[in-house]
Amino acid sequence: MEIRIGIANTGRELSFETNESADDVKKSVASALDSAATHLTFTDDRGSSYIVPTAGLAYIEIGTEEARRVGFVA
């Protein structure tokens, strides 16, 4: 699924694909914000890690878990 993260005072957003479920991502974000953690850590589907400061979060958009269709639609 695709995750897009907006960071305050930054012109670009962080966008990557992950193998985690939407519920797992939501739970990790909610627990980090509830516990006043200083950062969030995400891992994409290629194994790269992203560390995002919670103080700078503007938004987190979590995509759908549906597989993309390939081909032409009539």
C-alpha positions as a Markdown table, in Angstrom:
| # | Residue | x | y | z |
|---|---|---|---|---|
| 1 | Met | 0.0 | 0.0 | 0.0 |
| 2 | Glu | 1.1 | 3.6 | -0.6 |
| 3 | Ile | 1.8 | 5.9 | 2.3 |
| 4 | Arg | 2.2 | 9.7 | 1.8 |
| 5 | Ile | 3.4 | 11.9 | 4.7 |
| 6 | Gly | 3.3 | 15.6 | 4.7 |
| 7 | Ile | 5.9 | 17.4 | 6.8 |
| 8 | Ala | 5.4 | 20.9 | 8.0 |
| 9 | Asn | 7.5 | 23.6 | 6.4 |
| 10 | Thr | 8.6 | 21.3 | 3.6 |
| 11 | Gly | 7.5 | 21.7 | 0.0 |
| 12 | Arg | 7.5 | 18.0 | -0.8 |
| 13 | Glu | 5.8 | 15.0 | 0.7 |
| 14 | Leu | 7.4 | 11.7 | 1.6 |
| 15 | Ser | 5.8 | 8.9 | -0.5 |
| 16 | Phe | 6.6 | 5.2 | -0.4 |
| 17 | Glu | 5.1 | 1.7 | -0.7 |
| 18 | Thr | 4.9 | -0.6 | 2.3 |
| 19 | Asn | 3.9 | -4.2 | 2.9 |
| 20 | Glu | 2.4 | -3.3 | 6.3 |
| 21 | Ser | -1.4 | -3.4 | 6.6 |
| 22 | Ala | -3.4 | -0.1 | 7.0 |
| 23 | Asp | -4.4 | -1.1 | 10.6 |
| 24 | Asp | -0.7 | -1.7 | 11.6 |
| 25 | Val | 0.3 | 1.7 | 10.2 |
| 26 | Lys | -2.6 | 3.5 | 12.0 |
| 27 | Lys | -1.8 | 1.8 | 15.3 |
| 28 | Ser | 1.9 | 2.7 | 15.1 |
| 29 | Val | 1.1 | 6.3 | 14.3 |
| 30 | Ala | -1.6 | 6.6 | 17.0 |
| 31 | Ser | 0.6 | 5.0 | 19.7 |
| 32 | Ala | 3.5 | 7.3 | 18.8 |
| 33 | Leu | 1.3 | 10.4 | 19.0 |
| 34 | Asp | -0.4 | 9.2 | 22.3 |
| 35 | Ser | 2.9 | 8.5 | 24.0 |
| 36 | Ala | 4.5 | 11.8 | 22.8 |
| 37 | Ala | 7.2 | 10.0 | 20.9 |
| 38 | Thr | 9.7 | 12.2 | 19.1 |
| 39 | His | 9.7 | 10.2 | 15.9 |
| 40 | Leu | 8.0 | 7.6 | 13.8 |
| 41 | Thr | 9.8 | 4.8 | 11.9 |
| 42 | Phe | 8.5 | 3.3 | 8.7 |
| 43 | Thr | 9.9 | 0.6 | 6.4 |
| 44 | Asp | 9.1 | 0.4 | 2.7 |
| 45 | Asp | 8.7 | -2.7 | 0.6 |
| 46 | Arg | 12.3 | -2.5 | -0.5 |
| 47 | Gly | 13.7 | -2.5 | 3.0 |
| 48 | Ser | 14.5 | 1.2 | 3.3 |
| 49 | Ser | 13.7 | 2.9 | 6.6 |
| 50 | Tyr | 12.3 | 6.4 | 7.1 |
| 51 | Ile | 12.4 | 8.3 | 10.4 |
| 52 | Val | 9.9 | 11.1 | 10.6 |
| 53 | Pro | 9.7 | 13.6 | 13.5 |
| 54 | Thr | 6.2 | 13.7 | 15.0 |
| 55 | Ala | 6.5 | 17.4 | 15.8 |
| 56 | Gly | 6.6 | 18.1 | 12.0 |
| 57 | Leu | 3.8 | 15.9 | 10.9 |
| 58 | Ala | 1.2 | 17.8 | 8.8 |
| 59 | Tyr | -0.7 | 14.7 | 7.6 |
| 60 | Ile | -0.4 | 11.0 | 6.8 |
| 61 | Glu | -2.4 | 9.6 | 3.9 |
| 62 | Ile | -2.8 | 5.8 | 3.9 |
| 63 | Gly | -3.7 | 4.3 | 0.5 |
| 64 | Thr | -6.0 | 1.3 | -0.1 |
| 65 | Glu | -4.8 | -2.3 | 0.2 |
| 66 | Glu | -6.5 | -3.3 | -3.1 |
| 67 | Ala | -4.3 | -4.6 | -5.9 |
| 68 | Arg | -3.9 | -2.4 | -8.9 |
| 69 | Arg | -5.6 | -3.5 | -12.1 |
| 70 | Val | -3.5 | -4.0 | -15.2 |
| 71 | Gly | -4.9 | -3.6 | -18.7 |
| 72 | Phe | -7.5 | -1.6 | -20.5 |
| 73 | Val | -11.1 | -1.1 | -19.3 |
| 74 | Ala | -13.8 | -1.2 | -21.9 |
